Amino acid sequence: MEISGILTAIVIGIVIGLLGRLALPGRQHIGILWTLLVGIVAALVGTALAGAFGVADTKGIDWIEIIIQIALAAVGVAGVEQLKGRR
């Protein structure tokens, strides 16, 4: 993987993580680093799931893939918040 690929993954992870946080009601008590990590994981897993369902490569914007990624990020943010809240 090249540097540009890593930087792209980080930027997409930030965007997906922030959109996942916005999808949840209320305030989330996790930091930007956790949001970044959840967003990167959600983007990677969402891309894999979209590929498995055959909706990853469409003409134009891959809306279904983006929705899957945001939903996974929202679940991930909620999960991290629950884990951090138990401590």
C-alpha positions in Angstrom: 0.0 0.0 0.0 1.3 3.4 -0.9 1.3 6.6 1.2 -1.5 8.0 -0.8 -3.6 4.9 -0.1 -3.0 5.2 3.6 -3.8 8.9 3.6 -7.0 8.3 1.6 -8.0 5.6 4.1 -7.5 8.0 7.0 -9.5 10.8 5.3 -12.4 8.4 4.3 -12.2 6.9 7.9 -12.6 10.4 9.4 -15.6 11.2 7.1 -17.3 7.8 7.7 -16.7 8.0 11.4 -18.1 11.5 11.7 -21.1 10.6 9.6 -21.6 7.5 11.9 -21.5 9.8 14.9 -24.0 12.2 13.3 -26.4 9.2 12.6 -26.6 8.6 16.4 -28.9 10.8 18.5 -27.3 12.7 21.4 -23.7 13.3 22.3 -21.1 10.6 22.1 -18.4 10.6 24.7 -15.5 9.2 22.6 -12.6 11.1 21.2 -11.6 11.9 17.6 -9.0 9.1 17.6 -11.7 6.5 18.4 -13.9 8.0 15.8 -11.1 7.8 13.3 -10.4 4.1 14.1 -14.0 3.1 14.0 -14.5 5.0 10.7 -11.5 3.3 9.1 -12.6 -0.2 10.2 -16.2 0.6 9.1 -15.0 1.8 5.7 -12.9 -1.3 5.2 -15.6 -3.8 6.4 -18.3 -1.9 4.6 -16.4 -2.1 1.3 -15.8 -5.9 1.8 -19.6 -6.4 2.6 -20.6 -4.3 -0.5 -18.2 -6.5 -2.6 -19.7 -9.6 -1.1 -23.3 -8.4 -2.0 -22.2 -7.3 -5.5 -22.9 -3.6 -5.0 -19.4 -2.3 -4.7 -18.8 -1.4 -8.3 -21.7 0.6 -9.8 -21.8 3.4 -12.3 -21.6 6.7 -10.5 -21.6 7.0 -6.7 -21.8 3.8 -4.7 -24.6 4.9 -2.4 -25.3 1.4 -1.0 -21.7 1.0 -0.1 -21.6 4.4 1.6 -24.8 3.6 3.6 -23.4 0.3 4.7 -20.2 2.0 5.9 -22.1 4.7 7.8 -24.3 2.1 9.4 -21.3 0.1 10.5 -19.6 3.3 11.8 -22.8 4.2 13.8 -22.8 0.7 15.4 -19.1 0.9 16.0 -19.3 4.3 17.7 -22.2 3.1 19.9 -20.2 0.0 20.8 -17.1 1.9 21.7 -19.2 4.4 23.8 -20.8 1.5 25.6 -17.4 -0.2 26.3 -15.8 3.1 27.5 -18.9 3.9 29.6 -18.5 0.6 31.6 -15.1 1.6 33.0 
